[in-house]
Amino acid sequence: MKLYTINTGHFKLDGGAMFGVVPKSIWNKLNPADENNMCSWALRCLLIEDGNRLILVDNGIGEKQDAKFFSHYYLHGNDTLDKSLEKHGFHRNDITDVFLTHLHFDHCGGSIIRDGEKLIPAFSNATFWSNEQHWKWATHANDREKASFLKENILPILESGQLKFTTTHKDDFPASITSREVFGHTDAMMLPQIQYKGRTIVFMADLLPSVAHIPIPYVMAYDMFPLTTLNEKKSFLKEAVENDYVLYFEHDPTNECCTLQLTEKGIKVKDTFKLEEL
């Protein structure tokens, strides 16, 4: 097995929303905001090469939205999905599986592209993986969250016939991934867990968007159930320290991975490093 970091660019989100109840005087030291109170965040995905399976975990915002949409999120940087795949010798048509942690636009927007007037899968040879509970949640979205669940990112996956659910198609699901579900950020978000070079790597998605979110109270205002997130973080961080997990961050603007340690002041970062350094 080989793992590859797939960078698809950076975007900006409101710093206050990203850090919830934490005062700006504190979080601004962690990820300084611009004049509009916006902080830069990564759109970092993961590629798993395992035998004849090439599995992409999440795929960024994509390129099909209009200029007005992109103006809210200030996409920047030179990285793209295709450039990152090419760097490692791959093409999007090589992808056999697309694992979607959840269906917010910044995690699944690259799933679908425009072909003239049609919306079609960007990965023509891939199976797209979600779970039934989250799919129902996303396609019957509540008023608070529906702006993150864009039908043009989601419904064409179903219409293509390339969608499978982890629960009903267990036998087809990639054996190299253990999927763990969490429920605070959005209902039934999946975190892939992979055994690699003798280590356990957990793709953190939006349970822990960045190293800066490791302190327990640092919970995003975007989370649907913040107290659930808080309890999920407590439980996961304890497990991660005890088992020396490697945490892989989707949104941290500088840190790809970290390990943790227990200190007198609680659980803190031990080391930060790039995935390729493992």
C-alpha positions, 0 to 999 in steps of 0.5 A: 500500500502507498498513501499520497497527499492530494492538495486541491488548493486553499480557500477562506472561511470566517475565522469566528465561524471556524473557532466557535466560542473561542475569542478572536484574541486567541484564535487569531494567533493560531491562524491569522485573519485577513482584513475581512476576518477570513482565514486560509484553509487547505483542501487536502485530500488523500489517495490510497493505492492498494493493489488494484484499488486507487481510492480518493478520500474527498475531492475538494470544492471542484471547478463547476460553480459560478463566479459569485459562488467562488467569490465567497470563498477566495480560492487561492494557490496553484494546487489542483486535483488534476495537478496533484494526481499527475504529480504522483503519476495518476489520472482521475480516470484511474480512480476506482473508489471515491470515499466521501467523508460527508457531502458538504461542498468543500469535501465533495464538490470535485465529484461532479463536472460540467459536460456542456449542459450535463452534470456528470461524475468527474471520476468515470470509472469510480464507485462513490461511497457514502452511507445511507444515514448521511445521504438521507440527511444531506438530501433532506437538508435542514434550513441551517445546513442546506447551503452546504449541501448543493444538489448539483454535487450530490444528485448526479452521483446517484443518477450516474449509478456509481453510488454505493453505501458502506452498509449495504455494499460491505463486500465491495467496500475497500478492505484497506479502510475502516470507516468510523462514524461521528455525529457532531459536525453533521449526521453520520460523517465518516472518518477513514482509518488506515493501517500503514507502515505499522501505524494507524492513520485517521483522516480527520475530515471536520471532526478536527479540521486542523491542529488548532482545533485539538483543544476540546472547546475549539468547536466550529460554529458550523457544527450541527451538534457542538456538544456531540462534537465536544464529546466525540473529540474527548473520546477520540483524542484519548484513544489517539494518545493511547494508540499513538495514532497519526492524525491527517488533516484536511483543512490545516493550512500548514500541517498535514499530520500530527501525533499527540501526547498527554501532558499536565495541561491535557492532550497536546501536539507531539510532532507535526510532519508530512505524510511522506515522512512516515 
